[in-house]
Amino acid sequence: MKGISTILAMILIVIIVVALIGLTYTFAVGLFGTATTGATGQTEAVTKRLDQSIGFVTSPVCTNTTNNWRITFTIKHTGATHDITSTDIDVLVGNTKHTINGWTADLSPGGTAYLYVENESAVDWATDVQTLTVSVPATPVSRTVDCDPLP
């Protein structure tokens, strides 16, 4: 009986040690996962933001149709992975945000969109050269456009 008790005690000690190692491993993996979740999420957000970039394909053109100024322009998505949605893009003329017209679907990488904005304020665009800024998550791009009706 003395030999069996020693063997059972050794088996019990081995089981306890293995269980403690398993619990320690589980705790360490959970702790590491929790610690890296914020950094991983932040890195993914920054990467997505940097990938949503655009460039002008053509220079903006300003026209006056029945006392309504319209600036038309074409942009190209120069990123490689993430689409640009209508909520990701803003268009400013001067310092005034305008509604984007012509937006039909998400702009996929390499795709182009023919867009326009119309004067929604009392400011007459014919008095000055306007600055058109298209703002996307990566960086805004700007061009000047002359709305002067006289050459």
C-alpha positions in Angstrom: 0.0 0.0 0.0 2.9 2.3 0.7 4.1 2.2 -2.9 0.6 2.9 -4.4 0.1 6.0 -2.2 3.4 7.4 -3.4 2.5 6.8 -7.1 -1.0 8.3 -6.6 0.5 11.3 -4.9 3.0 11.8 -7.8 0.2 11.5 -10.4 -1.9 14.1 -8.4 1.1 16.5 -8.2 1.7 16.2 -12.0 -2.0 16.8 -12.7 -2.0 19.9 -10.5 1.2 21.3 -12.1 -0.2 20.7 -15.6 -3.5 22.4 -14.6 -1.5 25.4 -13.2 0.6 25.7 -16.4 -2.6 25.6 -18.5 -4.3 28.3 -16.4 -1.2 30.5 -16.5 -1.0 30.1 -20.3 -4.7 31.0 -20.7 -4.3 34.0 -18.5 -1.2 35.2 -20.4 -2.8 34.8 -23.8 -5.9 36.6 -22.7 -3.9 39.4 -21.2 -1.8 39.8 -24.3 -4.9 39.7 -26.6 -6.5 42.5 -24.5 -3.4 44.6 -24.6 -3.0 44.4 -28.3 -6.6 44.9 -29.4 -6.5 48.6 -29.1 -3.2 48.9 -31.0 -4.4 46.5 -33.8 -7.7 48.4 -34.2 -5.9 51.7 -34.3 -3.4 50.5 -36.9 -6.2 49.1 -39.1 -8.1 52.4 -38.9 -5.1 54.5 -39.9 -4.2 52.1 -42.7 -7.8 52.4 -44.1 -7.7 56.1 -43.8 -4.4 56.4 -45.7 -5.7 54.2 -48.4 -8.8 56.4 -49.1 -7.0 59.0 -51.3 -8.1 60.7 -54.5 -6.7 62.9 -57.3 -8.3 65.2 -59.9 -8.6 63.6 -63.3 -9.6 66.9 -65.0 -9.5 70.5 -63.8 -12.7 71.8 -62.3 -14.9 73.8 -64.7 -17.3 76.5 -63.5 -20.5 77.3 -65.6 -23.5 79.5 -65.0 -26.8 78.0 -66.0 -29.9 80.2 -65.5 -28.2 82.1 -62.6 -27.1 78.9 -60.9 -23.4 78.4 -60.7 -22.1 74.8 -61.1 -18.6 73.4 -60.7 -18.0 70.1 -62.4 -15.0 67.9 -61.8 -13.8 64.3 -62.1 -11.9 62.5 -59.3 -10.1 59.2 -59.3 -9.6 56.9 -56.3 -5.9 56.4 -56.1 -5.9 54.0 -53.1 -5.5 50.2 -53.4 -7.9 48.5 -51.1 -10.8 50.4 -49.4 -13.8 52.0 -51.1 -14.7 55.6 -50.6 -18.4 56.1 -49.6 -20.5 59.2 -49.8 -20.0 59.7 -46.1 -16.2 59.7 -46.5 -16.1 62.7 -48.9 -16.8 66.4 -48.5 -16.7 69.2 -51.1 -15.9 72.8 -50.1 -16.0 75.8 -52.3 -14.0 78.4 -50.4 -14.9 77.6 -46.8 -18.5 76.5 -47.5 -19.5 72.8 -47.6 -21.7 71.9 -50.5 -23.9 68.9 -51.4 -22.2 66.5 -53.8 -24.2 65.8 -56.9 -23.6 62.9 -59.3 -22.6 60.4 -56.6 -24.1 57.1 -57.6 -22.2 54.3 -55.7 -19.1 53.7 -53.5 -15.9 54.7 -55.3 -13.7 51.6 -55.6 -9.9 51.8 -55.9 -9.0 52.9 -59.4 -12.5 54.1 -60.2 -13.5 57.6 -61.3 -16.5 59.7 -60.5 -17.9 62.7 -62.4 -19.3 65.0 -59.8 -20.6 68.5 -59.5 -21.6 71.1 -56.8 -24.0 74.0 -57.2 -24.1 77.3 -55.5 -26.4 76.9 -52.5 -25.7 80.2 -50.9 -26.2 83.9 -51.8 -22.5 84.3 -52.5 -22.0 85.1 -56.2 -19.2 82.9 -57.5 -18.6 85.2 -60.5 -16.8 87.8 -58.3 -13.7 85.8 -57.7 -11.6 82.8 -58.4 -12.9 80.0 -56.2 -11.0 77.3 -54.4 -12.5 73.8 -54.8 -11.5 71.4 -52.1 -12.4 67.7 -52.1 -11.8 66.2 -48.7 -11.4 62.5 -48.2 -10.0 60.6 -45.1 -6.4 60.5 -46.5 -5.9 64.1 -47.4 -7.8 66.9 -49.1 -7.0 68.0 -52.6 -7.6 71.5 -53.9 -7.8 73.3 -57.2 -8.7 76.8 -58.1 -11.5 77.4 -60.6 -12.4 80.7 -62.3 -16.1 81.4 -62.4 -15.7 84.7 -64.1 -18.3 84.9 -66.9 -16.1 87.2 -68.9 -12.8 86.0 -70.4 
